[in-house]
Amino acid sequence: MIHIRRDHDAKPARSIEALERSILRRVGRAIKDYGMIADGDRILVAVSGGKDSWTLLHILRLLQRRAPVRFDLFAVNIDQGYPGFRVDLVEEYLKREGYEYYIVRNPTYRIIQEKLEPGTTACSLCSRLRRGTLYRLAKELKATKIALGHHADDLMVTFLLSVFFRGEIRTMPPLLLSDDGQNIVIRPLCYVFEDEIRQYVPHTGAPVVSCASPYCEDETALRIQMKTLLDELERRYPRLKNSLLAALGKVNLTHLMDRRFLPVGAPIPSIEEEKVLLAGHADTPRDLWTAWNSQIGLGDSDIRDG
């Protein structure tokens, strides 16, 4: 079970140095828990210019100096073509701090304008385009892992979105193998909360810049609404986020409704009932309950998926 102590619950005067040690400890724990980094890894760190990716890059560099395994880091920033994006500030910092880095131009904004259908949101399309570019660059630049800056709040918000609007229990996993099996994605900040990152990032000296997407601050977007809901619940029920994060790491499959993980739950019919139920279904005797459902007119389509 995941048990994480949030530093904002401690004394307000807690120093940045103490917060940094706490973040380092939890990132190190996440790396160990999920086997994120191995000896000889070459890790592509996706740097958007936001607080999360800067914190990730900074913390991984600190860990690199003291980790029990040797691994390399390099930063990739994707300029998606949004007007006003300060890619110059991002590049200036990466160069000054001595990072190996790559700035890649991608016509995301133009593609979204051409492809986005009325009534749909741009976030998912933007994310798919960015992910495809990262996967391609990882192969070209011989990266063994792709590190993303998603934190604990991101995982919880994704969980709420999935449950409320997709009828599915899922979130962003700390470790993910891409569908084509060619790329491994890691999320080392999965035990770190957003408010801690917000407090810590000024310490890095990195320029926090917006991606300049006109879609990200749309308050009608479901992700923003779920984020607001989660924060409201945390204010009402302190440490709720701790409990929710712990729940994501402790799934009791036999106490949910997914039939793949449950034994036969209905009472077994008598021999006489079997004969009646299977009448007209001699070709499928192995599936008694399919015959029963058919006889009473109940099919899978009668059970709403949400």
C-alpha positions in Angstrom: 0.0 0.0 0.0 1.3 3.5 -0.9 1.6 5.7 2.2 2.9 9.2 1.4 3.3 12.1 3.9 2.5 15.5 2.4 4.9 18.2 3.5 2.3 20.9 3.5 0.8 19.2 6.5 3.9 19.8 8.4 5.1 23.2 9.8 4.7 26.1 7.3 8.3 27.2 8.0 9.7 23.9 6.6 12.8 24.8 4.6 13.2 24.4 0.9 16.2 22.1 1.7 13.9 19.8 3.8 11.3 19.8 1.0 14.0 18.9 -1.5 15.1 16.0 0.6 11.5 14.8 1.0 10.9 15.0 -2.8 14.2 13.3 -3.5 13.3 10.5 -1.1 9.9 9.9 -2.7 11.2 10.1 -6.2 13.9 7.6 -5.3 11.2 5.4 -3.7 9.0 5.5 -6.8 12.0 4.6 -9.0 12.7 1.6 -6.7 9.1 0.6 -6.3 8.4 0.4 -10.1 11.9 -0.4 -11.4 11.9 2.8 -13.5 15.6 3.3 -14.0 18.3 0.7 -14.7 22.0 0.8 -15.0 23.0 2.3 -18.4 19.7 3.9 -19.1 19.6 6.9 -21.4 16.5 8.9 -20.3 14.7 11.5 -22.4 13.1 14.0 -20.1 10.2 15.8 -21.7 10.5 19.5 -20.7 7.5 21.6 -21.5 8.7 24.7 -19.6 6.2 24.2 -16.9 6.8 23.8 -13.2 6.4 20.0 -13.2 8.9 19.2 -15.9 11.5 21.6 -14.5 11.2 20.0 -11.1 11.5 16.5 -12.7 14.6 17.5 -14.6 16.2 19.1 -11.6 15.5 16.2 -9.2 16.6 13.6 -11.7 19.9 15.4 -12.1 20.4 15.5 -8.3 19.6 11.7 -8.1 21.9 11.0 -11.0 24.9 12.2 -8.8 24.1 9.8 -6.0 22.1 7.0 -7.5 23.4 3.4 -7.1 23.2 3.0 -10.9 24.6 5.1 -13.7 22.2 6.7 -16.2 22.3 9.6 -18.6 19.7 12.4 -19.0 18.8 14.7 -21.8 16.0 17.2 -22.2 13.6 17.5 -25.1 11.3 20.5 -25.6 8.6 20.4 -28.3 7.7 23.9 -29.6 4.1 23.2 -30.7 3.7 26.4 -32.6 1.4 28.2 -30.1 1.9 32.0 -30.5 3.7 33.5 -27.6 5.5 30.4 -26.4 8.9 31.5 -24.9 11.1 28.7 -26.3 14.0 31.1 -26.1 13.8 31.1 -22.3 13.7 27.4 -22.1 16.7 27.0 -24.4 18.7 29.6 -22.6 18.3 27.9 -19.3 19.1 24.4 -20.6 22.2 25.7 -22.3 23.4 27.7 -19.2 22.9 24.7 -16.9 24.9 22.4 -19.2 22.1 20.0 -20.1 22.2 17.9 -23.3 19.0 19.1 -24.9 17.0 19.2 -28.2 14.4 21.8 -29.2 12.0 20.3 -31.8 9.4 22.3 -33.7 6.1 20.6 -34.3 3.1 22.2 -36.1 0.6 21.1 -33.4 -1.3 24.3 -33.3 -1.8 24.4 -37.1 -2.9 20.7 -37.1 -5.4 21.3 -34.3 -6.9 24.2 -36.1 -7.4 22.1 -39.2 -8.6 18.9 -37.5 -10.5 19.9 -34.4 -14.2 19.2 -34.8 -16.8 21.5 -33.4 -17.8 20.7 -29.8 -14.7 18.7 -29.1 -11.7 19.7 -27.0 -8.1 20.1 -28.2 -6.4 18.6 -25.2 -6.6 15.0 -26.3 -5.5 15.7 -29.8 -2.6 17.9 -28.6 -1.5 15.2 -26.2 -1.6 12.5 -29.0 0.5 14.6 -31.3 3.0 15.4 -28.6 3.3 11.8 -27.5 3.8 10.6 -31.1 6.7 13.2 -31.5 8.3 12.0 -28.2 8.1 8.4 -29.2 9.7 9.2 -32.5 12.5 11.2 -30.9 13.2 8.6 -28.3 14.0 6.1 -31.1 16.1 8.7 -33.1 18.0 9.8 -30.0 18.5 6.2 -28.7 16.6 6.8 -25.4 15.8 3.8 -23.3 13.1 5.6 -21.2 10.9 8.7 -21.6 10.4 10.6 -18.3 7.2 12.7 -17.9 6.4 15.2 -15.2 3.0 13.9 -14.2 2.6 14.1 -10.4 0.3 12.6 -7.8 -2.5 15.1 -8.5 -2.4 14.3 -12.2 -2.9 10.6 -11.5 -5.8 11.3 -9.2 -7.5 13.7 -11.6 -7.1 11.2 -14.5 -8.7 8.5 -12.2 -11.7 10.7 -11.6 -12.1 11.6 -15.2 -12.0 7.9 -16.1 -14.5 6.8 -13.5 -16.9 9.7 -14.0 -16.9 10.0 -17.8 -15.5 6.8 -19.3 -17.0 4.2 -16.9 -13.5 2.7 -16.4 -11.2 2.4 -13.4 -7.8 3.5 -14.7 -5.2 6.2 -14.4 -1.7 7.2 -15.6 0.6 4.3 -14.5 4.0 5.1 -13.1 5.5 2.7 -15.6 4.1 2.2 -19.1 5.1 0.2 -22.1 3.8 1.8 -25.3 1.2 -0.1 -27.4 3.9 -0.9 -30.0 6.3 -2.2 -27.4 9.0 0.2 -28.5 9.0 2.8 -25.7 8.9 2.8 -21.9 7.4 5.8 -20.2 8.2 6.6 -16.5 6.6 9.1 -14.1 9.0 9.6 -11.3 6.9 12.3 -9.6 4.0 10.0 -9.0 4.5 10.3 -5.2 4.9 14.1 -5.2 1.9 16.4 -4.8 1.4 19.5 -7.0 1.4 22.0 -4.1 4.9 20.8 -3.2 6.1 21.2 -6.7 4.7 24.7 -6.8 6.6 25.5 -3.6 9.8 23.9 -4.8 10.3 25.0 -8.4 11.5 28.6 -7.7 14.4 27.0 -6.0 15.6 25.5 -9.3 16.0 28.9 -11.0 14.2 27.5 -14.1 12.0 29.9 -16.1 8.4 28.6 -15.7 6.7 29.4 -19.0 3.2 28.5 -20.3 2.9 26.3 -23.3 0.8 29.2 -24.6 -2.0 26.9 -25.7 -5.3 28.8 -25.8 -7.0 25.6 -24.8 -5.2 24.8 -21.5 -6.9 27.4 -19.4 -10.4 26.7 -20.6 -12.4 26.4 -17.3 -15.1 24.3 -19.1 -12.5 21.5 -19.7 -13.3 18.5 -17.7 -9.7 18.0 -16.5 -9.7 21.5 -14.9 -13.1 20.9 -13.4 -12.0 17.6 -11.8 -8.8 19.3 -10.5 -11.0 21.9 -8.9 -13.2 19.3 -7.4 -10.3 17.3 -6.0 -8.9 20.5 -4.4 -12.3 21.3 -2.9 -12.6 17.8 -1.4 -9.1 18.0 0.0 -10.0 21.3 1.8 -13.1 19.7 3.2 -11.5 16.4 4.1 -7.8 16.9 4.9 -5.5 14.1 3.7 -8.2 12.8 1.3 -5.5 13.0 -1.5 -3.3 10.7 0.5 -6.0 8.2 0.8 -6.9 8.4 -2.9 -3.3 8.0 -3.9 -3.0 5.0 -1.6 -6.1 3.5 -3.2 -4.6 3.7 -6.6 -1.8 1.4 -5.4 -4.1 -1.1 -3.6 -6.7 -2.6 -5.9 -8.8 -5.4 -4.6 -9.9 -7.0 -7.9 -12.2 -9.5 -6.3 -14.3 -6.8 -4.7 -15.2 -5.0 -7.9 -17.6 -5.9 -10.7 -15.2 -6.9 -13.5 -16.3 -10.4 -14.4 -12.8 -11.4 -15.5 -11.7 -11.4 -11.8 -14.8 -13.0 -10.2 -15.9 -16.6 -9.7 -19.3 -17.7 -10.8 -21.5 -15.6 -8.6 -25.1 -16.9 -9.3 -26.7 -20.0 -7.7 -26.3 -23.1 -9.7 -29.7 -24.3 -11.1 -31.1 -27.7 -10.4 -30.9 -30.5 -13.0 -34.6 -29.9 -13.8 -34.0 -26.2 -14.3 -31.0 -26.9 -16.5 -33.1 -29.0 -18.9 -35.7 -26.2 -19.1 -33.1 -23.4 -19.6 -31.1 -25.3 -22.1 -34.1 -26.2 -24.3 -33.4 -24.8 -27.7 -29.7 -24.1 -26.8 -28.2 -27.6 -27.2 -25.4 -26.1 -29.2 -24.1 -24.1 -26.2 -24.5 -26.3 -23.1 -21.4 -24.9 -21.6 -22.9 -21.4 -21.2 -26.0 -22.0 -19.1 -26.4 -18.4 -18.1 -26.2 -17.2 -21.7 -29.2 -19.4 -22.4 -31.0 -18.1 -19.4 -30.3 -14.5 -20.3 -31.6 -15.2 -23.8 -34.8 -16.9 -22.5 -35.7 -13.9 -20.3 -34.7 -11.4 -23.0 -31.6 -10.0 -21.2 -28.5 -9.4 -23.2 -25.2 -7.6 -22.6 -26.6 -4.5 -24.3 -29.2 -4.2 -21.6 -26.5 -3.4 -19.0 -25.4 0.2 -19.5 -21.7 0.8 -19.9 -22.1 4.4 -18.7 
